[in-house]
Amino acid sequence: MTARPSSSTGSKSPGASRNRGEPTGAPRTRGPRRSLIALFFFLLAIPLYANTMGNGYAVDDTMFITDNAYTKNGIRGIPDIFSHDSFEGYFNEKKSLVSGGRYRPLSIATFAIEHQVAGENPALGHAVNLALYGLTGALLYLLLIRLLPPDGKVRWWATAPFLITLLFMTHPLHTEVVANIKSRDEILALLFGIATFHAFLTTCERPGARGLLLLAAGALFYFLGLLSKETLIPFLVVIPLGIWFFRRVDPRRLGIVLGAMALPLAAYFVIRGIFAGPMKIIRTGDLLNDPFTYATLEQRVATIFKTVGIYLRLFLVPHPLTSDYYYNHVPLAHLGDPSSFLPALITLGLAAYAVAGMRGRNPIAYGILFFAITFSIVSNLLFSIGTTMAERFLYIPSLGLAIAAVLGVEALSGRLVGRNGPRVAAGFLILICAAYSVKTVSRNPAWKDNYTLFTTDIKVSPNSAKIQAAVASILEEEANKKKDPALHQALIEQAIRHFRRAIQIYPEHSLAWFGLGNLLAAQGNEHAKEAIQCYRHVVALEPDKAVAFRNIALTADKIGDFETALEGIRSYRRLRPADIEAGLLEASYLNKSGRVGEAIRVREEVARANPRNAQLWSDMGLFFANTAHDYGKAVEYLDRAIQLDSTKVGTYENLGYAQILNKQPRAAVQTLEKGVARFGETQLLEWNLGAAWDALGERQKSERAISRSKELGGPW
């Protein structure tokens, strides 16, 4: 569409002359009613994302859907969802892995409702995302037709509102948001953001009682958007700025809008502070959660410019796409690097154009400002967001780019072609959108499940330590499903290579060291020493990771390195002092290393700390009977085990056995006959009865009991 002079300003700058008056006098579009076009965009989501319906759950769906305790409680879990940090339902504790907490209860509440209705049903989750995305497109078109009322001489398919919405809807960068169920928070945030814009725009156009009602509705929509995701915070600026760009309104009305948005924002921060803690800068020291941990200010700024360049390139040419931009997929840059310097020049140029365009209220300038303002919160400039970049972060900012791109192409086409400019621009943009649609549909299957996604995206992100480790873990899972030993081993060897590559990229990758240690430990004793070294790396990085110390002990025990086993299990017990099994393992390692006295002491300490644990006393009795050869204590402990729990036949068998060794054959007969009366005849009860009767000189009874034991299948 060519630029037209506005009757109110006389500006001739490209795109600056959109009608900014009241909508009642705006010319109508030639073609279908705007409601039908809005319906078209709602339905457009179906061909674009229908093939996600067969997908399952992937990546963070685990945290917020399948393994989230609050979500799995269905409707009953909604109060917990709204009263806790968004990570808490998965971790069962507050997690501050990146800057600030996470408080996004609204989308998680929708997952809980879905679970209540249909259990774990990914098809329903994908269908809801698809419908919400279609609704976003419909509302977006209706908003744009108000902001940019088209010339009545231009066909509906060549108008800016249609082309902007089409470009936004078909863009492949949005596949991560729509195809990944968890990313519903992004969809809901923008959906409510657009609804907020609608409400406040109408408030400014129609003051009075209805305006007050819409003012309240706008505040509510904004609050719901914030509860979806905090990326809607910049709309506090974007919406008043948009009203200023596209409407001549009394500044006092803009002040009222700003105040109506500030109230729900303040309420959000208060509620978030209560349940998720205040927003604050968290220094994790982990490059996987903060890639700028060791970066200088110059490197940080340069790398942010570099990511801006990547984002702009992906907006224009969305290929290849990946779900993983973690360390070190986008290495740190310097301002002198072309990958940083050129995007910096482009950014400064766009900024200068936007500032200059504000004087004439150029809509292209608004698109650039929309992008810059909404991008600021995910740019890593204000605070670290946990990764260098991600395609989902461009979901809301891409709307600004779509506005600027479509209006820019229209303006350029008008200058180059003249009167036929709108049709030429529309034809070009529709072809682009057709290509984007093909890319979107072809990208969706990658989100089928973790195995498909990770093994697909590692080809694009081979230098990401996170995805290398993720592929290793998923290959291990696949290997464990294989019954063919050769296939199992081949997958395990691949997993080992990916863990090694993850560690090569990021030597402080604790999870990769731990996973590699587990795989090597399972490969046999020849790999045990290397496995132990892997676990040592883990505890050096995470001194409180108790399971790594336990694995050191278990692996060292396999190769007879009992000193290392003792070192590992003692470190584990310092972190988990109540673990009974760990105490028994320490005693076992002491016994194996010939330190029987120390082993007895450890076992007795464990028993005294757990006086009501029948199994523990039973194991203690067997230890004293078979290893320490203290038959008196063996009888004492086994008798105590029966007093605590008389429901296990094995305890009667062992007590009778210990009583025989302790030269108490008559007591053994009484114990064993009680066992027979309670549980019936067993191989060991009858065999031990035979031994007890033999010790008492009752040969006939002894032979009868031994014979009966053999009839029951005794091994003797």
C-alpha positions in Angstrom: 0.0 0.0 0.0 1.4 3.4 -0.9 1.7 6.1 1.8 -1.0 8.7 1.8 -1.0 12.2 3.3 -2.9 12.5 6.5 -5.5 15.3 6.7 -4.4 16.0 10.2 -0.6 16.3 9.7 0.3 16.6 6.1 3.2 14.3 6.7 4.7 12.6 3.6 7.0 10.1 5.3 6.6 6.5 4.3 3.8 4.8 6.3 3.3 7.9 8.5 0.1 8.9 7.0 -2.3 6.2 8.3 -5.6 7.5 9.4 -5.2 8.3 13.1 -8.7 9.8 13.7 -11.8 8.2 15.1 -12.6 4.9 13.4 -16.2 5.9 12.5 -14.9 7.8 9.5 -12.4 5.2 8.3 -12.9 3.8 4.8 -14.0 0.2 4.5 -11.9 -2.5 2.9 -13.0 -3.9 -0.5 -13.9 -7.6 0.0 -15.2 -9.7 2.9 -16.3 -8.3 6.1 -13.5 -7.9 8.6 -15.2 -10.5 10.9 -14.9 -13.1 8.1 -11.2 -12.2 7.6 -10.7 -12.6 11.4 -12.4 -16.0 11.2 -10.0 -16.9 8.4 -7.0 -16.2 10.6 -8.6 -18.2 13.4 -9.0 -21.1 11.1 -5.5 -20.6 9.5 -4.0 -22.1 12.7 -5.4 -25.5 11.7 -3.4 -26.1 8.5 -0.4 -24.6 10.0 -0.4 -26.7 13.2 -2.8 -29.6 12.8 0.2 -31.9 12.4 1.2 -31.1 16.0 -1.9 -33.1 17.2 0.0 -36.3 16.9 2.9 -35.0 18.9 3.6 -36.0 22.5 5.2 -34.1 25.3 8.6 -32.5 24.9 11.3 -30.7 26.9 9.8 -28.5 29.6 6.4 -30.2 29.4 7.9 -32.5 32.0 8.3 -29.6 34.5 4.9 -28.1 34.1 2.7 -30.9 33.0 3.7 -34.6 33.3 5.9 -34.4 36.4 4.3 -31.4 38.1 2.7 -32.4 41.4 0.3 -29.5 41.4 -0.8 -30.0 37.7 -1.4 -33.8 38.4 -3.7 -32.9 41.2 -6.1 -31.4 38.6 -8.4 -28.7 39.8 -7.4 -29.4 43.4 -3.9 -28.3 42.5 -4.9 -24.8 41.3 -4.6 -23.1 44.7 -1.1 -24.5 45.0 -0.3 -23.3 41.5 -1.3 -19.7 42.3 0.4 -19.7 45.7 3.9 -21.1 44.8 6.8 -20.4 42.5 6.1 -22.0 39.1 9.1 -24.3 39.5 7.9 -25.6 42.9 5.4 -28.1 41.6 8.3 -30.0 39.9 11.2 -29.5 42.2 9.2 -29.5 45.4 11.2 -26.5 46.5 11.9 -22.9 45.3 14.3 -22.8 42.5 16.3 -19.8 41.4 18.3 -21.2 38.5 18.2 -17.9 36.7 17.5 -14.3 37.6 14.4 -13.9 39.9 11.8 -16.5 40.5 9.1 -17.7 38.1 5.5 -16.9 38.6 3.3 -17.9 35.6 0.4 -19.6 37.2 -2.3 -19.1 34.6 -1.0 -21.4 31.9 -0.1 -24.1 34.5 -3.7 -23.8 35.8 -4.9 -24.6 32.3 -2.7 -27.7 32.3 -4.3 -28.7 35.6 -7.8 -28.3 34.2 -6.8 -30.4 31.2 -5.4 -33.1 33.5 -8.7 -33.1 35.4 -10.7 -33.6 32.2 -8.5 -36.0 30.3 -5.5 -37.0 32.3 -2.2 -37.0 30.4 -3.4 -36.2 27.0 -1.0 -34.3 24.8 -3.4 -34.2 21.9 -5.7 -32.0 24.0 -2.8 -29.8 25.0 -1.8 -29.3 21.4 -5.4 -28.6 20.4 -5.8 -25.9 23.0 -2.5 -24.3 21.9 -3.7 -24.3 18.3 -7.0 -22.8 19.2 -5.4 -20.0 21.3 -3.0 -19.3 18.5 -5.8 -19.0 16.0 -7.7 -16.7 18.4 -4.6 -14.5 18.7 -4.4 -14.1 15.0 -8.1 -13.2 14.8 -7.8 -10.5 17.6 -4.6 -9.2 16.1 -6.2 -8.6 12.7 -9.1 -6.8 14.4 -6.7 -4.6 16.3 -4.6 -3.8 13.3 -7.6 -2.9 11.2 -8.4 -0.3 13.8 -4.8 1.0 14.0 -4.1 0.9 10.3 -7.5 1.4 8.5 -6.9 0.6 4.9 -7.6 2.5 1.8 -11.0 1.5 0.4 -9.4 1.2 -3.1 -7.1 -1.6 -2.0 -8.1 -5.2 -2.1 -8.5 -6.8 1.3 -5.7 -9.2 0.7 -3.3 -6.4 -0.1 -4.0 -4.3 3.1 -1.3 -3.9 5.8 -3.5 -5.4 8.6 -4.0 -8.6 6.5 -0.4 -8.9 5.5 1.0 -8.2 9.0 -1.3 -10.8 10.6 -0.5 -13.3 7.8 3.2 -12.8 8.3 2.9 -13.2 12.0 0.7 -16.3 11.9 2.8 -18.2 9.3 6.2 -17.4 10.7 8.2 -20.5 11.5 9.8 -18.9 14.5 6.5 -19.5 16.3 6.7 -23.3 16.0 8.4 -23.6 19.4 5.6 -21.6 21.1 2.7 -23.4 19.5 4.2 -27.0 19.1 5.6 -27.1 22.6 2.6 -27.3 25.0 4.4 -25.7 27.9 4.9 -22.5 25.9 1.2 -21.7 26.2 2.4 -19.0 28.6 3.7 -17.0 25.6 0.5 -17.5 23.6 -1.7 -16.4 26.6 0.5 -13.4 27.4 0.2 -12.0 23.8 -3.5 -12.9 23.5 -4.3 -11.0 26.7 -1.9 -8.2 25.6 -3.9 -7.7 22.4 -7.2 -7.8 24.3 -5.7 -5.2 26.6 -4.8 -3.0 23.7 -8.4 -3.3 22.2 -10.0 -2.3 25.5 -7.8 0.7 26.2 -8.0 1.9 22.6 -11.8 1.8 22.8 -11.6 3.6 26.2 -9.8 6.5 24.6 -12.2 6.6 21.7 -15.4 6.4 23.7 -15.2 8.1 27.1 -18.1 7.8 29.5 -19.7 4.9 31.4 -18.8 2.3 28.8 -15.3 3.7 28.7 -14.9 3.1 32.4 -16.1 -0.5 32.0 -13.6 -1.1 29.2 -10.9 0.6 31.4 -11.6 -2.1 34.0 -11.7 -4.8 31.4 -8.3 -3.6 30.1 -6.8 -3.7 33.5 -8.1 -7.2 34.0 -6.8 -8.4 30.7 -3.4 -7.0 31.5 -3.3 -8.7 34.9 -4.2 -12.0 33.3 -1.5 -11.5 30.7 1.1 -10.9 33.5 -0.1 -14.0 35.3 0.6 -15.9 32.0 4.2 -14.6 31.6 6.1 -11.6 32.7 7.1 -10.8 29.2 4.0 -8.7 29.0 5.5 -6.1 31.4 6.7 -3.9 28.4 3.1 -3.5 27.3 2.9 -0.8 30.0 4.9 1.3 27.5 3.8 -0.4 24.2 0.1 0.2 24.5 0.1 3.9 25.5 2.7 4.5 22.9 0.6 2.8 20.3 -2.5 4.8 21.2 -0.3 8.0 20.9 0.9 6.9 17.5 -2.4 6.0 16.0 -4.9 8.3 17.8 -5.1 12.0 18.5 -6.2 11.8 22.1 -6.2 14.0 25.2 -2.9 13.3 27.1 -5.0 13.0 30.2 -6.7 9.9 28.7 -3.3 8.4 28.1 -2.5 9.1 31.7 -5.6 7.3 32.8 -4.6 4.3 30.6 -1.1 4.3 32.1 -2.5 4.4 35.6 -5.0 1.6 34.8 -2.1 -0.5 33.7 0.2 0.4 36.6 -2.3 -0.9 39.1 -2.5 -4.5 37.9 1.3 -4.4 37.3 1.8 -3.3 40.9 -0.6 -6.0 42.1 1.3 -8.6 40.1 4.6 -7.7 41.6 3.2 -7.8 45.1 1.6 -11.3 44.5 4.7 -12.5 42.8 6.9 -11.2 45.7 4.8 -13.1 48.2 4.7 -16.4 46.4 7.8 -16.5 44.2 10.1 -14.0 45.9 11.2 -10.7 44.6 12.8 -10.3 41.2 16.5 -10.2 41.8 19.7 -10.9 40.0 21.0 -14.4 40.7 24.6 -15.3 40.0 24.6 -19.1 39.6 28.2 -19.5 38.4 26.9 -22.0 35.9 27.3 -21.2 32.2 24.4 -23.4 31.4 22.1 -21.1 33.4 23.9 -17.9 32.8 26.1 -17.8 29.7 27.4 -14.3 30.7 28.8 -15.5 34.1 32.4 -14.8 33.2 31.8 -12.2 30.5 33.1 -8.7 30.6 30.7 -5.8 30.0 32.1 -5.4 26.6 31.6 -9.1 25.8 28.1 -9.0 27.1 27.0 -6.0 25.0 28.8 -7.4 21.9 27.1 -10.8 22.3 23.7 -9.2 22.8 24.2 -7.3 19.5 25.3 -10.6 18.0 22.1 -12.3 19.1 20.1 -9.3 17.7 21.7 -10.1 14.4 20.8 -13.7 14.6 17.2 -12.9 15.5 16.9 -10.5 12.6 18.3 -13.1 10.2 16.0 -15.7 11.5 13.1 -13.4 11.1 14.0 -12.9 7.4 15.3 -16.4 6.8 14.0 -18.8 9.4 16.4 -21.7 8.7 17.8 -23.6 10.3 15.7 -23.7 13.5 16.6 -25.2 16.8 15.3 -25.5 20.3 18.7 -25.1 21.9 20.8 -22.0 22.0 22.6 -22.8 25.3 26.3 -22.6 25.9 28.2 -22.6 23.6 26.0 -22.5 20.6 26.4 -18.7 20.4 30.0 -18.0 21.6 30.8 -14.7 23.4 31.7 -12.0 20.9 33.7 -8.7 21.0 32.5 -5.4 19.6 35.2 -5.6 16.9 33.8 -8.9 15.5 31.7 -8.6 12.3 29.1 -10.8 13.9 28.6 -8.1 16.5 29.7 -4.9 14.8 27.4 -5.2 11.8 24.2 -5.9 13.9 25.2 -3.0 16.1 25.2 -0.7 13.1 21.9 -2.1 12.0 20.5 -1.6 15.5 21.7 2.0 15.7 20.3 2.7 12.3 16.9 1.3 13.2 16.9 3.2 16.5 17.7 6.5 14.6 14.9 5.8 12.1 12.4 5.1 15.0 13.3 8.2 16.9 13.1 10.3 13.7 9.8 8.7 12.8 8.2 9.6 16.1 7.9 13.2 15.0 5.6 12.2 12.2 4.1 9.3 14.1 5.4 6.9 11.4 3.8 3.4 11.9 7.1 1.8 10.8 8.8 3.6 13.7 6.1 2.2 16.0 6.9 -1.4 14.7 10.6 -0.9 15.4 9.9 0.5 18.9 7.4 -2.3 19.6 10.2 -4.8 18.8 12.8 -2.9 20.8 10.7 -2.4 23.9 9.3 -6.0 24.1 12.7 -7.5 23.2 14.4 -5.6 26.0 13.0 -8.0 28.7 14.5 -11.1 26.9 17.6 -9.5 25.6 20.0 -10.3 28.5 20.7 -6.6 28.7 18.8 -5.8 31.8 19.4 -9.2 33.5 20.4 -12.7 32.5 17.5 -14.9 31.3 19.2 -18.3 31.5 20.3 -18.7 27.9 21.9 -16.6 25.2 18.7 -16.6 23.1 15.7 -18.7 22.2 13.2 -18.7 19.3 10.3 -18.4 21.7 11.7 -15.1 23.0 11.0 -13.5 19.7 7.3 -14.5 19.8 6.0 -11.1 21.0 8.8 -8.9 19.6 8.3 -10.5 16.2 4.9 -8.7 15.9 6.8 -5.4 15.9 9.1 -6.7 13.2 6.1 -7.9 11.2 4.6 -4.4 11.4 7.8 -2.7 10.4 8.6 -5.2 7.6 5.2 -5.1 5.9 4.9 -1.4 6.1 8.5 -1.0 4.9 7.9 -3.3 1.9 4.7 -1.4 1.1 6.5 1.9 1.2 9.4 0.7 -0.9 7.1 -0.9 -3.4 5.1 2.3 -3.7 8.2 4.3 -4.5 9.5 1.7 -7.0 6.3 0.7 -8.7 4.0 3.5 -8.0 0.2 2.9 -8.2 0.6 -0.9 -8.5 2.8 -0.9 -5.4 0.3 -2.4 -3.0 -0.4 -5.4 -5.2 3.3 -6.0 -5.9 4.1 -5.7 -2.2 1.2 -8.0 -1.3 2.2 -10.6 -3.9 5.7 -10.6 -2.7 4.7 -10.9 1.0 2.1 -13.6 0.3 4.8 -15.7 -1.5 7.0 -15.2 1.5 4.2 -16.3 3.8 3.5 -19.4 1.7 7.2 -20.4 2.0 7.1 -19.7 5.7 3.9 -21.9 6.0 5.7 -24.8 4.4 8.6 -24.4 6.8 6.3 -24.2 9.8 4.4 -27.4 8.8 7.7 -29.2 8.2 9.2 -28.0 11.5 6.3 -29.2 13.7 7.1 -32.9 13.6 10.5 -32.2 15.2 8.6 -31.5 18.4 7.0 -35.0 18.5 9.0 -36.0 21.6 12.4 -35.5 23.2 14.1 -38.1 21.2 13.0 -36.6 17.9 13.6 -33.0 19.0 17.1 -33.6 20.4 18.4 -35.8 17.7 17.1 -33.3 15.1 18.3 -30.1 16.7 21.8 -31.4 17.7 22.6 -31.2 13.9 22.0 -27.5 14.2 23.4 -26.9 17.7 26.4 -29.3 17.9 28.3 -26.9 20.1 25.6 -26.8 22.8 26.8 -28.6 25.9 23.2 -28.9 27.0 21.8 -30.7 24.0 24.8 -33.0 23.7 24.1 -34.2 27.3 20.3 -34.3 26.5 20.9 -36.5 23.4 23.2 -38.8 25.5 20.5 -39.2 28.1 17.7 -39.9 25.6 20.0 -42.4 23.8 20.5 -44.2 27.1 16.7 -44.3 27.6 16.3 -45.8 24.1 19.1 -48.3 24.8 17.3 -49.6 27.9 14.3 -50.4 25.7 16.3 -52.6 23.3 16.2 -56.3 23.9 19.0 -56.9 21.3 22.3 -56.7 23.2 24.1 -55.4 20.1 21.6 -52.6 19.5 21.7 -51.8 23.2 25.4 -51.5 23.3 25.6 -49.4 20.1 23.2 -46.8 21.6 25.2 -46.8 24.9 28.4 -46.1 23.0 26.7 -43.3 21.2 25.5 -41.9 24.5 29.0 -42.1 25.9 30.4 -40.1 23.0 27.8 -37.4 23.4 28.5 -37.1 27.1 32.2 -36.8 26.4 31.4 -34.1 23.8 29.2 -32.2 26.3 32.1 -32.2 28.8 34.6 -31.1 26.1 32.4 -28.1 25.4 31.8 -27.3 29.1 34.1 -29.1 31.5 32.0 -28.0 34.5 28.9 -29.8 33.2 28.0 -31.7 36.3 25.1 -33.6 34.9 27.2 -34.8 31.9 29.9 -36.0 34.3 27.3 -37.9 36.3 25.7 -39.4 33.3 29.0 -40.5 31.9 30.0 -42.0 35.2 26.7 -44.0 35.3 27.2 -45.4 31.8 30.9 -46.3 32.4 30.1 -48.0 35.7 27.5 -50.2 34.0 30.1 -51.2 31.3 32.0 -53.4 33.6 34.9 -53.4 36.0 37.4 -52.3 33.3 35.7 -48.9 33.2 35.1 -48.6 37.0 38.1 -46.4 37.7 37.2 -43.9 35.0 33.6 -43.9 36.3 34.9 -43.1 39.8 36.8 -40.2 38.4 33.6 -38.9 36.7 31.8 -39.0 40.1 34.7 -37.1 41.7 34.3 -34.4 39.1 30.6 -34.2 40.1 31.2 -33.8 43.8 33.9 -31.3 43.1 31.3 -29.2 41.3 28.4 -30.1 43.6 29.7 -31.0 47.0 26.2 -31.7 48.3 25.3 -34.2 45.6 25.0 -37.2 47.9 24.1 -39.7 45.2 27.5 -39.2 43.5 29.3 -40.1 46.7 27.2 -43.2 47.0 28.0 -44.2 43.4 31.7 -43.8 44.1 31.3 -46.3 47.0 29.3 -48.8 45.0 31.6 -48.6 41.9 34.7 -48.9 44.1 33.2 -52.0 45.9 32.9 -53.8 42.5 36.6 -53.7 41.9 37.6 -54.4 45.6 38.8 -50.9 46.3 37.3 -50.8 49.8 39.1 -47.8 51.0 37.7 -45.7 48.2 34.3 -47.3 48.9 34.6 -46.3 52.6 35.5 -42.7 51.6 32.5 -42.4 49.3 29.9 -44.0 51.6 31.1 -41.9 54.6 30.8 -38.7 52.6 27.4 -39.8 51.6 26.4 -40.5 55.2 27.5 -37.1 56.2 24.9 -35.7 53.8 22.3 -38.4 54.5 22.9 -39.5 58.1 19.5 -41.2 58.5 20.0 -43.6 55.5 20.1 -47.1 57.1 21.3 -48.9 54.0 24.3 -46.5 53.8 25.2 -47.4 57.4 25.0 -51.1 56.5 27.2 -50.5 53.4 29.8 -48.8 55.5 29.8 -51.8 57.9 30.0 -54.2 54.9 33.1 -52.4 53.4 34.8 -52.4 56.8 34.2 -56.1 57.2 35.5 -56.8 53.6 38.6 -54.8 54.4 39.2 -57.0 57.5 38.1 -54.4 60.1 35.5 -56.5 61.7 35.5 -54.7 65.0 34.7 -51.4 63.3 32.1 -53.0 61.2 30.3 -54.3 64.4 30.5 -50.8 65.9 28.9 -49.2 62.9 26.1 -51.8 62.7 25.3 -51.3 66.4 25.2 -47.5 66.0 22.8 -47.9 63.1 20.6 -50.3 65.1 20.5 -48.0 68.2 19.5 -45.1 65.9 16.6 -47.2 64.5 15.3 -49.3 67.4 12.0 -50.1 65.8 13.3 -51.3 62.5 12.8 -55.1 62.5 14.6 -55.8 59.2 17.7 -54.0 60.5 17.7 -56.1 63.7 17.2 -59.3 61.6 20.2 -58.3 59.3 22.3 -57.6 62.4 21.5 -61.0 63.8 22.6 -62.7 60.6 25.8 -60.7 60.5 26.7 -61.7 64.1 25.8 -65.3 63.3 27.7 -65.7 60.0 30.5 -63.1 60.2 31.2 -62.0 63.7 30.4 -65.5 65.1 28.9 -64.0 68.2 26.0 -66.3 68.5 24.6 -64.8 71.7 24.2 -61.4 70.1 22.8 -63.1 67.0 20.1 -64.7 69.1 19.4 -61.5 70.9 19.0 -59.4 67.8 16.9 -61.9 65.9 14.6 -62.4 68.8 14.2 -58.6 68.9 13.4 -58.6 65.2 10.5 -61.1 65.9 9.2 -59.0 68.7 9.0 -56.0 66.4 7.6 -57.9 63.4 6.5 -61.5 63.6 5.1 -61.7 60.1 8.3 -62.9 58.3 9.1 -66.6 58.2 12.7 -66.0 57.4 13.3 -64.4 60.9 12.0 -67.6 62.6 14.3 -69.7 60.3 17.3 -67.6 61.2 16.6 -67.4 64.9 16.3 -71.2 65.1 19.6 -71.5 63.2 21.3 -69.0 65.6 20.0 -70.8 68.6 21.4 -74.1 67.4 24.9 -72.4 66.9 24.5 -70.9 70.4 23.9 -74.4 71.8 20.3 -73.7 72.6 18.7 -76.6 70.7 15.5 -76.8 72.8 14.9 -73.1 72.4 15.5 -73.6 68.6 12.9 -76.4 68.5 10.4 -74.0 70.2 11.1 -71.2 67.8 11.0 -73.4 64.7 7.8 -75.1 65.7 6.2 -71.7 66.2 7.3 -70.9 62.7 5.7 -74.1 61.3 2.5 -73.4 63.3 2.4 -69.8 61.9 3.5 -70.2 58.4 3.4 -73.9 57.6 6.3 -76.2 56.7 9.2 -74.7 54.8 12.4 -76.1 53.6 14.6 -74.2 56.1 12.2 -74.6 59.1 12.2 -78.3 58.7 15.9 -78.6 58.0 16.8 -76.5 61.1 14.3 -78.5 63.1 16.2 -81.7 62.0 19.5 -80.1 63.2 17.9 -79.0 66.5 16.4 -82.5 67.2 19.8 -84.1 66.3 21.5 -81.8 68.9 19.0 -83.1 71.5 19.7 -86.7 70.5 16.2 -87.2 69.0 17.4 -89.2 66.0 14.0 -90.2 64.7 12.5 -86.7 64.9 15.6 -85.4 63.3 15.5 -87.8 60.4 11.8 -87.1 59.9 12.3 -83.3 59.7 15.3 -83.7 57.4 13.3 -86.0 55.1 10.4 -83.5 55.1 12.8 -80.7 54.2 14.0 -82.7 51.2 10.5 -83.4 50.1 9.8 -79.7 50.1 12.7 -79.2 47.7 15.5 -78.4 50.0 18.9 -78.0 48.4 20.5 -80.7 50.6 
